[in-house]
Amino acid sequence: MVRDAYFAMCHTDLSKGLESVAGFIQKNQYPATMKALRSEWGAAGNTRFLLSSVGSITPNASLLDKDVYNIIVAGMEAYAVIEQDGHSAHFLYRPAIFSDPLAQNISVGYKFAAVPKLLNDLWVLNLRCTLA
């Protein structure tokens, strides 16, 4: 069973190491009633792991000149997104047909009136590790 948990955000290079953690539960083994996030890899104890290929790595930072992976663990309400002006993000896309007479250009844009805010830095931890 997977219970309420902290979220840990880390690099996809750590996927195999996470699977070897005692008590690790892969996302596909979650109960059917539980909704997992798309980037979620699995859970161990009170921590659910979200993986991304752009996760934080500090190159050559260990004493043995190995890369150090940062695993950012956030508690509930550690951070928030404050929406301004009564709206949130908008993704804008105009296909080539609307851009010029020859339909050669497309337009893609993103606009938002929101500010990420760290609410309590005591509820955010950075666990650091290297690959075995």
DSSP file (Angstrom, degrees, kcal/mol; ACC not computed):
  #  RESIDUE AA STRUCTURE BP1 BP2  ACC     N-H-->O    O-->H-N    N-H-->O    O-->H-N    TCO  KAPPA ALPHA  PHI   PSI    X-CA   Y-CA   Z-CA
    1    1 A M              0   0    0      0, 0.0     2,-0.5     0, 0.0    29,-0.1   0.000 360.0 360.0 360.0 140.9    0.0    0.0    0.0
    2    2 A V        -     0   0    0     44,-0.0     2,-0.1    42,-0.0     3,-0.1  -0.927 360.0-167.0-106.8 124.5    1.2    3.5   -0.8
    3    3 A R        -     0   0    0     -2,-0.5     0, 0.0    42,-0.4     0, 0.0  -0.445  41.0 -59.8-102.8 177.0    0.3    6.1    1.8
    4    4 A D  S    S+     0   0    0     -2,-0.1     2,-0.3     1,-0.0    -1,-0.2  -0.309  73.9 170.7 -52.9 140.8    0.3    9.9    1.8
    5    5 A A        -     0   0    0     -3,-0.1    42,-0.2    42,-0.0     2,-0.2  -0.928  37.9 -94.4-151.9 167.9    3.9   10.9    1.2
    6    6 A Y  E     -a   47   0A   0     40,-3.2    42,-3.2    -2,-0.3     2,-0.5  -0.516  42.6-120.8 -78.7 157.1    6.5   13.5    0.5
    7    7 A F  E     -aB  48  74A   0     67,-1.7    67,-2.7    40,-0.2     2,-0.5  -0.900  22.3-164.1-103.4 133.3    7.5   14.1   -3.1
    8    8 A A  E     -aB  49  73A   0     40,-2.8    42,-3.5    -2,-0.5     2,-0.5  -0.973   4.8-157.9-115.5 126.4   11.2   13.6   -4.1
    9    9 A M  E     +aB  50  72A   0     63,-3.1    63,-2.1    -2,-0.5     2,-0.3  -0.909  28.7 143.7-108.4 125.3   12.3   15.0   -7.5
   10   10 A C  E     -a   51   0A   0     40,-2.5    42,-1.8    -2,-0.5    45,-0.2  -0.885  47.2 -72.5-152.1 179.1   15.4   13.5   -9.0
   11   11 A H  E >   -a   52   0A   0     45,-0.3     3,-1.8    -2,-0.3    42,-0.2  -0.445  36.5-121.4 -82.1 149.8   17.2   12.5  -12.3
   12   12 A T  G >  S+     0   0    0     40,-1.2     3,-1.8     1,-0.3     4,-0.3   0.712 105.6  76.7 -63.4 -20.9   16.2    9.4  -14.3
   13   13 A D  G 3  S+     0   0    0      1,-0.3     3,-0.4    39,-0.2     4,-0.3   0.737  88.3  60.8 -60.1 -20.7   19.7    8.0  -13.9
   14   14 A L  G <> S+     0   0    0     -3,-1.8     4,-2.5     1,-0.2    -1,-0.3   0.423  74.0  99.4 -87.7   1.7   18.6    7.1  -10.4
   15   15 A S  H <> S+     0   0    0     -3,-1.8     4,-1.7     1,-0.2    -1,-0.2   0.910  83.8  44.6 -59.0 -47.1   15.8    4.7  -11.5
   16   16 A K  H  > S+     0   0    0     -3,-0.4     4,-0.8    -4,-0.3    -1,-0.2   0.899 113.4  51.2 -65.9 -39.9   17.8    1.5  -11.1
   17   17 A G  H >4 S+     0   0    0     -4,-0.3     3,-0.7     1,-0.2     4,-0.3   0.888 107.7  52.9 -63.3 -39.5   19.1    2.5   -7.7
   18   18 A L  H >< S+     0   0    0     -4,-2.5     3,-1.7     1,-0.2    -1,-0.2   0.893 102.8  58.3 -62.6 -39.5   15.7    3.4   -6.5
   19   19 A E  H 3< S+     0   0    0     -4,-1.7    -1,-0.2     1,-0.3    -2,-0.2   0.729 102.0  55.5 -64.8 -21.1   14.4   -0.1   -7.4
   20   20 A S  T << S+     0   0    0     -4,-0.8    -1,-0.3    -3,-0.7     2,-0.2   0.475  81.1 112.0 -90.5  -1.8   17.0   -1.7   -5.2
   21   21 A V  S X  S-     0   0    0     -3,-1.7     3,-2.0    -4,-0.3     2,-0.1  -0.530  82.2-102.4 -70.9 134.7   15.8    0.3   -2.1
   22   22 A A  T 3  S+     0   0    0      1,-0.3    -1,-0.1    -2,-0.2    -2,-0.1  -0.361 106.0  13.6 -59.3 129.8   14.2   -2.0    0.5
   23   23 A G  T 3  S+     0   0    0      1,-0.3    22,-0.4    -4,-0.1    -1,-0.3   0.548  86.4 158.5  82.1   8.3   10.4   -1.7    0.4
   24   24 A F    <   -     0   0    0     -3,-2.0     2,-0.5    -5,-0.2    -1,-0.3  -0.453  24.7-159.8 -68.5 135.3   10.4    0.2   -3.0
   25   25 A I  E     -C   43   0A   0     18,-3.3    18,-2.5    -2,-0.2     2,-0.1  -0.975  12.8-134.2-117.9 120.6    7.0   -0.1   -4.8
   26   26 A Q  E >   -C   42   0A   0     -2,-0.5     3,-2.2    16,-0.2    16,-0.3  -0.381  24.0-113.6 -70.7 152.4    6.9    0.6   -8.5
   27   27 A K  G >  S+     0   0    0     14,-2.0     3,-1.8     1,-0.3    15,-0.1   0.844 115.4  60.8 -56.0 -37.1    4.2    2.8   -9.8
   28   28 A N  G 3  S+     0   0    0      1,-0.3    -1,-0.3    13,-0.3    14,-0.1   0.587 100.5  56.9 -70.6  -6.8    2.6    0.0  -11.8
   29   29 A Q  G <  S+     0   0    0     -3,-2.2    -1,-0.3     2,-0.0    -2,-0.2   0.361  80.3 116.2-101.7   2.8    2.1   -1.9   -8.4
   30   30 A Y  S <  S-     0   0    0     -3,-1.8     6,-0.1    -4,-0.2    -4,-0.0  -0.325  81.3 -88.6 -65.0 153.7    0.1    1.0   -6.8
   31   31 A P    >   -     0   0    0      0, 0.0     3,-1.8     0, 0.0    -1,-0.1  -0.316  35.3-117.1 -60.3 149.8   -3.5    0.2   -5.9
   32   32 A A  T 3  S+     0   0    0      1,-0.3    -2,-0.1    -3,-0.1    -3,-0.0   0.764 113.6  59.3 -61.4 -25.9   -6.0    0.8   -8.8
   33   33 A T  T 3  S+     0   0    0      2,-0.1     2,-0.5     0, 0.0    -1,-0.3   0.586  88.9  89.6 -80.5  -9.1   -7.7    3.5   -6.7
   34   34 A M    <   -     0   0    0     -3,-1.8     2,-0.6     1,-0.0    -4,-0.1  -0.761  69.5-143.3 -96.2 131.6   -4.6    5.6   -6.4
   35   35 A K        -     0   0    0     -2,-0.5     2,-0.3     0, 0.0    -2,-0.1  -0.819  17.9-162.8 -94.5 120.6   -3.8    8.2   -8.9
   36   36 A A        -     0   0    0     -2,-0.6     2,-0.1    -9,-0.1    -9,-0.0  -0.701  22.3-110.0 -98.8 153.5   -0.1    8.5   -9.7
   37   37 A L    >   -     0   0    0     -2,-0.3     3,-1.3     1,-0.1    -1,-0.1  -0.462  29.5-113.6 -77.1 155.7    1.6   11.5  -11.4
   38   38 A R  T 3  S+     0   0    0      1,-0.3    -1,-0.1    -2,-0.1    -2,-0.0   0.882 116.1  43.6 -58.9 -41.4    2.9   11.0  -14.9
   39   39 A S  T 3  S+     0   0    0     11,-0.1    12,-2.5     2,-0.0    -1,-0.3   0.433  86.8 121.3 -85.8   2.0    6.6   11.4  -13.9
   40   40 A E  E <   - D   0  50A   0     -3,-1.3    10,-0.3    10,-0.2     3,-0.1  -0.459  36.2-179.4 -72.1 134.8    6.2    9.2  -10.8
   41   41 A W  E     -     0   0A   0      8,-3.2   -14,-2.0     1,-0.4     2,-0.3   0.783  54.3 -67.7-100.5 -38.4    8.5    6.2  -10.7
   42   42 A G  E     -CD  26  49A   0      7,-1.0     7,-3.1   -16,-0.3    -1,-0.4  -0.982  46.1 -93.0 169.9-169.3    7.5    4.6   -7.4
   43   43 A A  E     -CD  25  48A   0    -18,-2.5   -18,-3.3    -2,-0.3     2,-0.3  -0.969  16.4-172.9-138.8 150.5    7.5    4.9   -3.6
   44   44 A A  E >   - D   0  47A   0      3,-2.6     3,-1.6    -2,-0.3     2,-0.2  -0.952  67.7 -43.8-141.7 121.9    9.6    3.9   -0.6
   45   45 A G  T 3  S-     0   0    0    -22,-0.4   -42,-0.4    -2,-0.3   -22,-0.0  -0.388 126.1 -15.9  59.7-126.1    8.3    4.5    2.9
   46   46 A N  T 3  S+     0   0    0     -2,-0.2   -40,-3.2   -41,-0.1     2,-0.4  -0.002 120.3  90.8 -98.8  27.4    6.8    8.0    3.1
   47   47 A T  E <   -aD   6  44A   0     -3,-1.6    -3,-2.6   -42,-0.2     2,-0.5  -0.985  54.2-162.6-131.4 129.2    8.4    9.2   -0.2
   48   48 A R  E     -aD   7  43A   0    -42,-3.2   -40,-2.8    -2,-0.4     2,-0.5  -0.935  22.3-138.3-107.0 131.2    7.1    9.1   -3.7
   49   49 A F  E     -aD   8  42A   0     -7,-3.1    -8,-3.2    -2,-0.5    -7,-1.0  -0.783  14.2-167.0-101.2 127.2    9.8    9.6   -6.4
   50   50 A L  E     -aD   9  40A   0    -42,-3.5   -40,-2.5    -2,-0.5     2,-0.3  -0.950  14.6-158.3-108.5 125.7    9.3   11.8   -9.5
   51   51 A L  E     +a   10   0A   0    -12,-2.5     2,-0.3    -2,-0.5   -40,-0.2  -0.823  15.3 171.2-110.9 145.4   12.0   11.3  -12.2
   52   52 A S  E >   -a   11   0A   0    -42,-1.8     3,-1.6    -2,-0.3   -40,-1.2  -0.993  39.5-130.3-148.0 145.7   13.0   13.7  -15.0
   53   53 A S  T 3  S+     0   0    0     -2,-0.3   -42,-0.1     1,-0.3    -1,-0.0   0.606 112.5  55.2 -71.2 -10.0   15.9   13.7  -17.5
   54   54 A V  T 3  S+     0   0    0    -44,-0.1    -1,-0.3     2,-0.0     3,-0.1   0.080  80.4 139.3-107.4  22.1   16.5   17.3  -16.5
   55   55 A G    <   -     0   0    0     -3,-1.6     2,-0.3   -45,-0.2   -45,-0.1  -0.196  65.2 -80.7 -60.6 160.5   16.9   16.4  -12.8
   56   56 A S        +     0   0    0     14,-0.4    14,-2.2   -47,-0.2     2,-0.4  -0.472  52.1 172.5 -75.6 126.9   19.6   18.2  -10.8
   57   57 A I  E     -E   69   0A   0     -2,-0.3    12,-0.2    12,-0.2    10,-0.0  -0.999  23.5-153.2-131.2 134.5   23.2   16.8  -11.2
   58   58 A T  E >   -E   68   0A   0     10,-3.5    10,-2.7    -2,-0.4     3,-1.0  -0.919  31.2-131.7-104.2 106.2   26.3   18.4   -9.8
   59   59 A P  T 3  S-     0   0    0      0, 0.0     8,-0.1     0, 0.0     7,-0.1  -0.283  74.8 -10.3 -64.9 138.5   29.1   17.2  -12.1
   60   60 A N  T 3  S+     0   0    0      5,-0.2     7,-0.3     1,-0.1     5,-0.1   0.778  89.5 135.8  51.3  37.1   32.3   15.7  -10.6
   61   61 A A    <   +     0   0    0     -3,-1.0     6,-0.2     5,-0.7    -1,-0.1   0.579  39.4  89.6 -94.6 -10.4   31.4   16.9   -7.1
   62   62 A S  S >  S-     0   0    0      4,-2.2     3,-1.9    -4,-0.2     6,-0.1  -0.376  90.0-108.8 -83.1 167.2   32.3   13.8   -5.1
   63   63 A L  T 3  S+     0   0    0      1,-0.3    -1,-0.1     2,-0.1    -2,-0.0   0.738 123.4  53.0 -65.1 -21.6   35.7   13.2   -3.6
   64   64 A L  T 3  S-     0   0    0      2,-0.1    -1,-0.3     0, 0.0    -3,-0.1   0.172 122.7-107.9 -97.9  16.8   36.2   10.5   -6.3
   65   65 A D  S <  S+     0   0    0     -3,-1.9     2,-0.2     1,-0.2    -5,-0.2   0.784  73.7 140.9  64.0  30.9   35.3   13.0   -9.0
   66   66 A K        -     0   0    0     -6,-0.1    -4,-2.2    -7,-0.1    -5,-0.7  -0.658  59.8 -93.0 -99.1 159.0   31.9   11.4   -9.7
   67   67 A D        -     0   0    0     -7,-0.3     2,-0.5    -2,-0.2    64,-0.4  -0.446  35.0-142.5 -68.0 141.4   28.6   13.2  -10.4
   68   68 A V  E     -E   58   0A   0    -10,-2.7   -10,-3.5    -2,-0.1     2,-0.4  -0.939   9.9-146.6-109.5 126.4   26.5   14.0   -7.4
   69   69 A Y  E     -EF  57 129A   0     60,-3.6    60,-1.9    -2,-0.5     2,-0.5  -0.782   7.6-143.7 -95.0 131.3   22.7   13.7   -7.9
   70   70 A N  E     - F   0 128A   0    -14,-2.2     2,-0.7    -2,-0.4   -14,-0.4  -0.838   9.6-165.1 -96.3 125.4   20.4   16.0   -6.0
   71   71 A I  E     - F   0 127A   0     56,-3.6    56,-2.9    -2,-0.5     2,-0.6  -0.926  10.0-156.0-110.4 106.1   17.2   14.6   -4.8
   72   72 A I  E     -BF   9 126A   0    -63,-2.1   -63,-3.1    -2,-0.7     2,-0.5  -0.742   8.2-166.6 -88.3 118.7   14.9   17.5   -3.7
   73   73 A V  E     -BF   8 125A   0     52,-2.8    52,-2.7    -2,-0.6     2,-0.4  -0.921   5.2-168.7-109.4 125.2   12.3   16.3   -1.2
   74   74 A A  E     -BF   7 124A   0    -67,-2.7   -67,-1.7    -2,-0.5    50,-0.2  -0.940   9.7-146.0-120.8 134.5    9.4   18.7   -0.6
   75   75 A G    >   -     0   0    0     48,-2.6     3,-1.9    -2,-0.4     4,-0.3  -0.446  46.1 -69.8 -86.7 166.6    6.8   18.5    2.2
   76   76 A M  T 3  S+     0   0    0      1,-0.3    -1,-0.2    -2,-0.1   -70,-0.0  -0.332 120.7   7.0 -58.7 133.4    3.2   19.6    1.8
   77   77 A E  T 3  S+     0   0    0      2,-0.2    -1,-0.3    -3,-0.1     3,-0.1   0.699  87.1 127.2  64.4  23.0    2.9   23.4    1.4
   78   78 A A  S <  S+     0   0    0     -3,-1.9    41,-2.0     1,-0.2    42,-1.9   0.823  82.5   7.7 -72.5 -31.6    6.6   23.9    1.2
   79   79 A Y  E     -G  118   0B   0     -4,-0.3     2,-0.3    39,-0.3    -2,-0.2  -0.937  69.5-175.0-143.7 165.2    6.1   25.8   -2.0
   80   80 A A  E     -G  117   0B   0     37,-2.4    37,-3.1    -2,-0.3     2,-0.5  -0.956  26.8-119.8-152.6 167.6    3.2   27.2   -4.0
   81   81 A V  E     -G  116   0B   0     -2,-0.3     2,-0.7    35,-0.2    -2,-0.0  -0.982  25.4-151.9-115.5 121.0    2.4   28.9   -7.2
   82   82 A I  E     -G  115   0B   0     33,-2.9    33,-2.1    -2,-0.5     2,-0.3  -0.832   9.8-147.7 -97.3 114.9    0.7   32.3   -6.7
   83   83 A E  E     -G  114   0B   0     -2,-0.7     2,-0.3    31,-0.2    31,-0.3  -0.630  14.2-159.2 -83.3 138.8   -1.6   33.2   -9.6
   84   84 A Q    >   +     0   0    0     29,-3.9     3,-1.4     3,-0.5    29,-0.2  -0.820  64.3  17.4-115.9 156.0   -1.9   36.9  -10.4
   85   85 A D  T 3  S-     0   0    0     -2,-0.3    -1,-0.2     1,-0.3     3,-0.1   0.695 119.9 -74.7  59.5  22.3   -4.5   38.9  -12.3
   86   86 A G  T 3  S+     0   0    0     -3,-0.2     2,-0.3     1,-0.1    -1,-0.3   0.637 109.0  82.7  72.5  14.8   -7.1   36.1  -11.9
   87   87 A H    <   -     0   0    0     -3,-1.4    -3,-0.5    26,-0.3    26,-0.3  -0.988  56.6-151.2-145.9 160.2   -5.7   33.7  -14.5
   88   88 A S        -     0   0    0     -2,-0.3    25,-0.1     1,-0.3    26,-0.1  -0.145  51.6 -27.6-110.5-151.4   -3.0   31.0  -14.8
   89   89 A A        -     0   0    0     23,-0.1     2,-0.4    -2,-0.1    -1,-0.3  -0.216  47.9-165.9 -70.4 149.1   -0.9   29.7  -17.7
   90   90 A H  E     -H  111   0C   0     21,-2.6    21,-2.6    -3,-0.1     2,-0.5  -0.993   8.7-153.4-134.5 127.3   -1.8   29.8  -21.3
   91   91 A F  E     -H  110   0C   0     -2,-0.4     2,-0.4    19,-0.2    19,-0.2  -0.888  16.9-159.4 -97.9 126.4   -0.1   27.8  -24.1
   92   92 A L  E     +H  109   0C   0     17,-3.0    17,-2.8    -2,-0.5     2,-0.4  -0.910  14.7 172.6-112.8 132.0   -0.5   29.5  -27.5
   93   93 A Y  E     -H  108   0C   0     -2,-0.4    15,-0.2    15,-0.2    -2,-0.0  -0.987   9.9-177.2-140.4 127.4    0.0   27.8  -30.8
   94   94 A R  E     -H  107   0C   0     13,-2.8    13,-2.1    -2,-0.4     5,-0.1  -0.981  26.1-132.7-123.0 117.4   -0.7   29.1  -34.3
   95   95 A P    >   -     0   0    0      0, 0.0     3,-1.8     0, 0.0     4,-0.4  -0.161  30.8 -99.2 -65.3 165.8   -0.2   26.6  -37.2
   96   96 A A  G >> S+     0   0    0      1,-0.3     3,-1.4     2,-0.2     4,-1.1   0.792 116.6  70.4 -57.8 -31.3    1.8   27.6  -40.2
   97   97 A I  G 34 S+     0   0    0      1,-0.3    -1,-0.3     6,-0.2     6,-0.2   0.771 102.8  43.8 -60.4 -26.0   -1.3   28.3  -42.2
   98   98 A F  G <4 S+     0   0    0     -3,-1.8    -1,-0.3     7,-0.1    -2,-0.2   0.518 103.5  67.4 -95.4  -6.2   -2.1   31.4  -40.1
   99   99 A S  T <4 S-     0   0    0     -3,-1.4    -2,-0.2    -4,-0.4    -3,-0.1   0.899 111.3 -15.1 -87.1 -42.8    1.5   32.8  -40.0
  100  100 A D  S >< S-     0   0    0     -4,-1.1     3,-1.9     5,-0.2    -1,-0.3  -0.972  70.4 -95.1-156.0 166.3    2.2   33.9  -43.6
  101  101 A P  T 3  S+     0   0    0      0, 0.0    -1,-0.0     0, 0.0    -2,-0.0   0.782 123.6  48.2 -59.3 -27.7    0.8   33.4  -47.1
  102  102 A L  T 3  S-     0   0    0     -6,-0.0    -5,-0.1    -3,-0.0    -6,-0.1   0.423 105.3-128.1 -93.2   2.2    3.2   30.6  -47.8
  103  103 A A    <   +     0   0    0     -3,-1.9    -6,-0.2    -7,-0.2    -7,-0.2   0.902  66.2 133.2  54.1  46.3    2.5   28.7  -44.6
  104  104 A Q        +     0   0    0     -8,-0.2     2,-0.4    -7,-0.1    -7,-0.1   0.645  53.2  55.2 -99.2 -18.2    6.2   28.5  -43.7
  105  105 A N        -     0   0    0     -9,-0.4    -6,-0.4   -10,-0.1     2,-0.3  -0.900  57.0-164.2-124.1 145.0    6.2   29.7  -40.1
  106  106 A I        -     0   0    0     -2,-0.4     2,-0.4    -7,-0.1   -10,-0.1  -0.860  13.8-140.3-117.6 160.6    4.4   28.6  -36.9
  107  107 A S  E     +H   94   0C   0    -13,-2.1   -13,-2.8    -2,-0.3     2,-0.4  -0.982  19.1 176.5-122.7 132.5    4.1   30.5  -33.7
  108  108 A V  E     +H   93   0C   0     -2,-0.4     2,-0.3   -15,-0.2   -15,-0.2  -1.000  12.0 159.6-132.6 135.4    4.4   28.9  -30.3
  109  109 A G  E     -H   92   0C   0    -17,-2.8   -17,-3.0    -2,-0.4     2,-0.4  -0.964  26.1-151.4-151.3 167.4    4.2   30.9  -27.0
  110  110 A Y  E     +H   91   0C   0     -2,-0.3     2,-0.4   -19,-0.2   -19,-0.2  -0.984  16.4 177.3-143.4 126.5    3.6   30.6  -23.3
  111  111 A K  E     +H   90   0C   0    -21,-2.6   -21,-2.6    -2,-0.4     2,-0.3  -0.990   6.4 160.7-133.5 144.9    2.3   33.3  -21.1
  112  112 A F        -     0   0    0     -2,-0.4     2,-0.4   -23,-0.2   -23,-0.1  -0.991  34.6-147.9-157.4 152.6    1.4   33.2  -17.5
  113  113 A A        +     0   0    0    -26,-0.3   -29,-3.9    -2,-0.3     2,-0.3  -0.673  62.1 113.9-119.8  72.8    0.9   35.6  -14.6
  114  114 A A  E     -G   83   0B   0     -2,-0.4   -31,-0.2   -31,-0.3    -2,-0.1  -0.982  48.1-153.8-143.6 151.5    2.1   33.3  -11.8
  115  115 A V  E     -G   82   0B   0    -33,-2.1   -33,-2.9    -2,-0.3     2,-0.3  -0.987  16.9-134.1-130.2 122.5    5.0   33.3   -9.4
  116  116 A P  E     -G   81   0B   0      0, 0.0     2,-0.4     0, 0.0   -35,-0.2  -0.577  30.2-167.8 -71.6 139.8    6.5   30.3   -7.8
  117  117 A K  E     -G   80   0B   0    -37,-3.1   -37,-2.4    -2,-0.3     2,-0.7  -0.993  23.3-138.3-136.5 128.0    7.0   30.9   -4.1
  118  118 A L  E     -G   79   0B   0     -2,-0.4   -39,-0.3   -39,-0.2     3,-0.2  -0.771  23.0-178.2 -81.4 115.8    9.0   29.0   -1.4
  119  119 A L  S    S+     0   0    0    -41,-2.0     2,-0.3    -2,-0.7   -40,-0.2   0.861  70.6   4.4 -87.4 -38.7    6.7   29.1    1.6
  120  120 A N    >   -     0   0    0    -42,-1.9     3,-1.7     1,-0.1    -1,-0.3  -0.808  55.0-167.2-151.7 104.5    8.8   27.2    4.1
  121  121 A D  G >  S+     0   0    0     -2,-0.3     3,-1.2     1,-0.3    -1,-0.1   0.622  86.1  72.8 -71.2 -10.9   12.4   26.2    3.3
  122  122 A L  G 3  S+     0   0    0      1,-0.2    -1,-0.3   -44,-0.1   -44,-0.1   0.675  93.2  56.8 -71.9 -16.1   12.5   24.0    6.4
  123  123 A W  G <  S+     0   0    0     -3,-1.7   -48,-2.6   -45,-0.1     2,-0.4   0.209  95.1  78.3 -99.4  13.7   10.1   21.6    4.6
  124  124 A V  E <   -F   74   0A   0     -3,-1.2     2,-0.3   -50,-0.2   -50,-0.2  -0.991  59.1-176.3-124.6 127.7   12.5   21.2    1.6
  125  125 A L  E     -F   73   0A   0    -52,-2.7   -52,-2.8    -2,-0.4     2,-0.6  -0.908  18.8-147.1-120.9 149.8   15.5   18.8    1.8
  126  126 A N  E     -F   72   0A   0     -2,-0.3     2,-0.4   -54,-0.2   -54,-0.2  -0.927  15.2-168.4-116.0 105.2   18.3   18.1   -0.7
  127  127 A L  E     -F   71   0A   0    -56,-2.9   -56,-3.6    -2,-0.6     2,-0.4  -0.774  10.3-157.2 -89.0 135.9   19.5   14.5   -0.4
  128  128 A R  E     +F   70   0A   0     -2,-0.4     2,-0.3   -58,-0.2   -58,-0.2  -0.932  20.5 155.4-120.0 138.9   22.7   14.0   -2.4
  129  129 A C  E     -F   69   0A   0    -60,-1.9   -60,-3.6    -2,-0.4     2,-0.3  -0.958  28.4-138.2-151.0 167.1   24.0   10.7   -3.7
  130  130 A T        -     0   0    0     -2,-0.3     2,-0.3   -62,-0.2   -62,-0.1  -0.805  37.0 -95.0-120.0 167.4   26.3    9.2   -6.4
  131  131 A L              0   0    0    -64,-0.4  -117,-0.1    -2,-0.3   -64,-0.0  -0.621 360.0 360.0 -82.4 143.9   25.7    6.1   -8.5
  132  132 A A              0   0    0     -2,-0.3    -1,-0.1     0, 0.0     0, 0.0   0.472 360.0 360.0 -73.9 360.0   27.1    2.8   -7.3
